[in-house]
């Protein structure tokens, strides 16, 4: 069974690994650098492995250190949060914030939010994971994620940011050559451009209170909305895009809306975070800043945010 000293050593190691510096770790912990070094050495001796490679100019984790830090970093952080929750420190945003977002949302909105967040809260470090897929905030050890795809796990709290409209569009040159579809079922005779890892897609269109789904084999599929957008402008086919992304192209005549009267649906955008985790100051302030900046988002995401469980 571990002792209090063992746990203290782990906490010190986690701070050194996070800061990548004995000096910065010692300053943040308020203890002598020699004590920090001794505690890390004691932990290494107890485990029987070297966790850190030290040189006169740098410090890096060994393979064992990387694996160990991956296991203990969240434990150390939650212990720090537990302390902060019962002290005045709970009002101060500090520590590592892990955020995940779809690429397009990060490019057009979240990157500027993170930049402002870093400026407002100098004691917070941010890891931004960007990918066009659904995120599992619990399994991926995330503090908060932007959710737009698929269902939500019961272990998360979801704060709705708003609704993102979508449009079915194609370039004038493509339509001049291939004709304009009159119903979703006509899309089977067209080159379609799909966002995702597979050419096998199902697009759903709403009309007169009913939903019409069509199964398609896209000519081109790519896990990037922006690349699909470029392919559509280049005249390679018909696609469905977020309204904010293609509105400028429609206004300029580079893209044309097709299937008027048929809505390709809307996407609800949420911020999600683990329901079992203490809502730290850094998460709370980040969520508040996202909501504060929503009016600057180039879309319809201006509805009143609310916190709901999935």
Order of alpha helices (4+ residues) and beta strands (2+ residues): alpha-alpha-alpha-beta-beta-alpha-beta-alpha-beta-beta-beta-alpha-beta-beta-beta-beta-alpha-beta-alpha-beta-beta-alpha-beta
